[in-house]
Amino acid sequence: MQRRQFLAQSSLVAGTLLTSDLTSLLPQDRKLGIALVGLGNYATNQLAPALQQTELCQLAGIVTGTPQKAAEWASKYQIPQKNIYNYETFDQIKDNPDIDIVYVVLPNSMHAEYTIRAAKAGKHVICEKPMGLNVKECEQMIKACKEAKVKLSVGYRLYFEPHHLEVRRLGNEKALGAVKMIESSLGFSMADPKVWRLNKALGGGGAIMDLGVYCIQGVRRTLNELPTSVLAQGFVTDKNVFKGIYEMMMFQMEFPSGAVSNSTTTYSSYIDRLYATTGYRWFGLEPSYNATGASGESSEGKISFKTPAFQQIKQMDAFAESILKDTVPLASGEEGMMDLKIIEAIVRSADTGNKVKLIW
């Protein structure tokens, strides 16, 4: 494929995201209302600003245990008092017609509880990644949403990011040949033992729980396959900081096509890379997974798209679209559960030193 043709075909990807005008589907010309549950760094610096630019949904409510935050957000985003809840009054959200969607942005150990409570309140749910602490929790969350007849999505922003969509197209269509090997890694330094992500009870298991989802998705979506086995190695260099969790996890996955992947997730070093090779031809992103944007290149030329200031804009609008059209969300609860099944196998392999087979 000529470089010009390659880039021209690549440019089609960005246009596949929310192409039609769906505002006519909105009830009484009102955007769907989202309530953010948990007002930490991600909600403050990513989700709330993104919701100022979404077309189909808007910030309508908040749930916080901190009165000062409640007052600050109410003032900044003109949130009426009737749409502000704490964790004790959360269930009253069922009586609020302003709230259509609950976005759970809490520590991992609280994802299942608040997803299930939101479903019982009759609200659609977006749950941040990882979906739960384990597959069992994911099953309970999916069941609760199905019984309540509400939709469930996981906060997988990169499912809608144009660079990642292009990498997926190249892999799925074998545009540069069949992928034989993928490297998919993410890490940064986190050495404060007071951070909840380093608390096993709250975070569930360190870098593999926090960052592993991205690495797994990068591989399985590029190949459009699920792994048949994993082999993992866990490391801890500072036992004073990383107690009961792995500081670094290296893992390899095998796939039905014969492709293999190698990944690292770490809280001690910076790395952010997705690279696939078909032999003599290759493509990838570096940086790949962070929220500030991706940059790509291939053996055929640059992979470059104009991206919005916040990747979550398309993510949240796509979920709103699935509600309005009554379709299955792209980043469904089942997608989140598959990633947890792989993570559980990775941790089991690291704990035992054995390769773990996966049956789907």
N, C-alpha and C positions, 0 to 999 in steps of 0.2 A: 504494500500500500504506500502510495506517495505521501510525503509529509503534509502537503497541502490538503490532500483528500482526508488524511487522518485527522487533522485539526478541524476540518469542516464537519466531519462526522461527529467529532467530539462536541462541537458546539450545539448539537441537537439535544444533548443531555439536559442542559440547563433549562430548556423549554418544556421539559416533561413534568415539571413540578407544579401544580396549581395553575394550569393554563387557562381554564375557563373562569368566567365571572360567576361566582357562586353566591354573591351577596343577595341575589334575588331569592335564595332559599332560606335566608335568615328570617326567623319568626318576627313579624311586625318590624322589620328593618332593625332589629336589635342583635348585636353581636352576642354570641354565646358567652356567658359569664364564667370566668375561672376564679376559684379561690385557691390561693397558695397556702399550703399547710407546712409551716416552718419557714422562718424568714432569715435563714443563714446567708452565707456568702453567695451561694449559687442563686438563690431566689432574689437576693438584693442586686447583684451585679450582672446577672444574665437574664433570668426569667422576667422580672418586672420591667426592665428596659425593653426587652423583646416584645412584651405585650403592649407596648405603646405603638408598635408598628404592624401588628397582626391585622389581617383583614376580616377574619371570621370569628374571632374571639377577643375578649378583653379582660383586663384585671378588674374583677368585681368584688372580691372579698379576700380576707386574710384570716389565718388562724395562728395565733402566737401566744406563748405563755409570758411574754414580757410586755407589760403595759406601756413602757416607754416606746418600744417599737411600734405598738399599735397606734399610738398617738402620732408618731413621726410618719408612718405610712399613710394614715388617714389624711394628714395634711398634704403630703407630697402628691398622692394619687387621687385625692378627693373621694375616698372610700367612706360611704355612710356608716354610721355607728351600727346600724342593724345588720351590716355585712361583716362585722368584726367579731370573731369568736376566740375563745381560749380552748385549751384541751378538755376542760370540764364541760363546756357548753357546745362542743363541736357537733354533737348529734342533733342539735336543734337546727342545723343547716338543712335538714330535710324539709323544713317549712318555708324555706327561702326561695322564691321563684327567680331571684336574680342570679342564683348560682346553678349553673348547668354542669360544670366540670370541677372536680377537686383534683389538684395537683399535689401529690405527696412528696415533699422535699425534706424529709426527716432522716435521721440516722437509720442505717439499714435495718436494725433490729425492730424498728417501728413501722416499716413499710407494710407488712401484712396486716397488722392491726388497723391502721388507718385506711388502707384500701378496702378492707372488709366493712368497716364502719361507714365509709363513704358510699359503698354499694348498697348497704342496708338503708341508707338515707335516700336512695334513689338517684344518686349522682354518678355520672360517668367519671372515670378515673384515669389520670396519668400518674404513674408511679416512677420515681427516679430509679436509676440503675444502681446496684443490681436489684432485680425485682424483689428478691427476698433473701433470707439467709440460707435457704436450701430449697430443694425441689418440692418437698412437702408443703412448705409455705406457699409456693407458687401455685400448687394445685388447689389449695384452699382459697386463694385470691381469685383464681379463674372461676372456680365453682360459685363463689359468692356473687361475682359479677353476672354470671350466666343466670343464676336464680333470680337476681334482681332485674334482669333484662337491661343492664347498662353495659356500656363498652369499656374495655380496659386496654390501656396502652402503656408501654414502658418508654421512659424519656430518652430514646435513642435518636439524638439529634443528627447523627451522621448518616442515618438512613435517607436523609433529604439533602445532604451536602453535595454540591455538584461535582467536586473532585472525586469523592468516594463513589458517586454514581457512575462516573466515567471509568474508574478503576474496575468497578463491578462489571460494566459493559465489556471492557476489554477482556476480562477473565471469562465471563459467561459466554461471549460470542467467539472466544478463541481468536480474536482479531489479530493477535501477534503470535498465534500458535497456542497449543495446550500448555497450561501452566504446570511446571514440574516441581518448583520449589517456591515457597513464600517465607519471608521473614516479616514478623509483625510484632513490634515491641513498643512499650511505653513505660516511662519511669521519670521520677523527679525526686528531689530530696525532701524528706519529711522526718524530722528527728525530734519533734516535741511530743513526749509521751502523754501529754495532757490532751492531745487532739483525739477526738472520738474515733477517728478511723484506725487508730492504733490500739483501741480497746476492743478486744475480741468479742465481748458481749454485745457491744454496740455496732461494730463494723463488720464482724463476722469472719475476719481472717486476713487483714492487711492488704498489700498491693494486689494480690490476685483477685480479691473481691472487688476492689475499687477500680483497678485498671485492666484487669484481665478480660473483662467483657469487651472492651474495645479491640484488644488483640485477637480475641476469638472471632469477633464479628468480621474484622478485616479479612481474615483468612476464609471463613466459611462463606461469606457473601461474594468474595472474589471467585471462589471455585464453584459456588452454588452447590455445595456438598456438605454433609455432616461427617465428622471424623469417626473412624472405626476404632481407633485406639489412641491413648495418650501415654506419654512417659514424661515424668517431671522430676525436677531436682529443686529442693528448697534450701535456702541459705539464711543464716542469721549471723551478722558480724558484731552487732551491738546488742547484747542480751539485756542491758539496762533499759533500752528504749523499746525493743521489740520482744514483748513478753507473751509467749503462747501463740505468736503468729510468725509467719515467714516474712523477713525483710525483702527478700528477693526470690522470685520463682522463675526458673527456666523450664520450658516444656516444649515437647515435640508432638505433633499430631500427624496421623496417617489417614488418608482418604481413599475412597473406593476407586478413584481414577488412577491411583498410584502416586498422586502428588503428596508431598510432605511439607510440613511447616516447622519453623523454629521460632520461639518467642521468649521474651524476657519481660517480666513486670518487676519493678523495683521501686523502693522508697529511699534509695541511697544514691542514685545517679540519674542524670538526665538522658533520656533516649526517647525518640518519637519518630517511628519509621514503619512504613509498609512498603515492601519491595517484592515483586514477583518476577520470575524469570521463566521463559519457555525454552531456554537453551542459549541461543545467540541473541535473542531479543528479550526485552525486559520493560517493565513499567513500575512506577511507584510514587509514593508521596513522602516528603520529608521537609517540614513537619507534616504529620498526618492526622493525629487524633485530638490535638488541643482545640480549645474553644475559640481561639483567636484566628484560626484559618489554616488552610493547607496549601502546600506548594508541590507541584508534581512535574515529573519528567519521564520520558520513555526513550527507547532506542530510536523512535521516529520523530521525537520533538518534545516541546513543552506541553504539559497538561495544565492549562490555566483558565480559570473562570472568574468572573466577577461574582463575589459573594456578599450577602448582606452583612451588616454589622454584627448581627446575632444569628447563629445557626438555628436557634430555637424558634425563630419566626415561622419558618416553613414546617418545622416539626409540629408546632401547636396548631397551626392552620390546617395541616393535613389531618390531624385528629378531629378537629371541628368539622372538616369536610366529611369524614367517615360517619360522623353523627348525623349530619344533615342529609347525606345520601343513604344512610343505613347500610354501610358496607363494613367489612372487617378492617380494622386499622392495620396499616402496614407493619408498624412496630407493636404487634399484638402481645398479649400476655403469654401466648404459646411460644413466641420468639424469646421472650425473657426467660421462660422456664427451660428452653433448650440450652441457653447459655449457662444457667445454674447447674444443669446436669453435667455439662462439660467441666465446669469449675470443680464440682464435687469429685469428679474422676481425677482431675489434675492434683487436687490436694491429697486424695487417697494414694495416688502414685508416689507423690513426694514423701508421704508418711511411711509407706511400705517399701519403697525402692523398686516396685514392680510395675510393669506395663499394665495398664487397665484398659480392657476392651469395652466398647460402647455399643449397645444394641438399641436400635430405634424402631 
